[in-house]
């Protein structure tokens, strides 16, 4: 990459790297020397997710399907793209009378698995245990989860954006924020 970035002429590079990880040395050097600019991408909001799905499918998508795809993807465009592709190829996402709709279960693919696994690799083991517990018994109360894994772990899961608490108090219910984690 370093060689390509320094070539004279109109070579333009687009390099992706996961957020929250240290850049490989070659990329860090390019950034430090001003040859590479970092642009942090945020998750898509619902309107942008809907627009992306409509563009991928080249058609109108029913509201509940748009909502489900957005919730499952968490606004991650890579996950959203893989969800749409897998769902179309499996027949779960179909066009009928000019409208795309989802009927059936989430279809797992190796690429979706890899995307989720890559994200979870960054998560401390105790927070992964919290997610596993929620996947088996969601929803649980804050008190139940705190008893099982500790209140610090519950707080870490919430601050990492992996779980959400519906209100304040020990009886509050906790759920996974990302549908593919559950």
Order of alpha helices (4+ residues) and beta strands (2+ residues): alpha-alpha-alpha-beta-alpha-alpha-beta-beta-alpha-alpha-beta-alpha-alpha-beta-beta
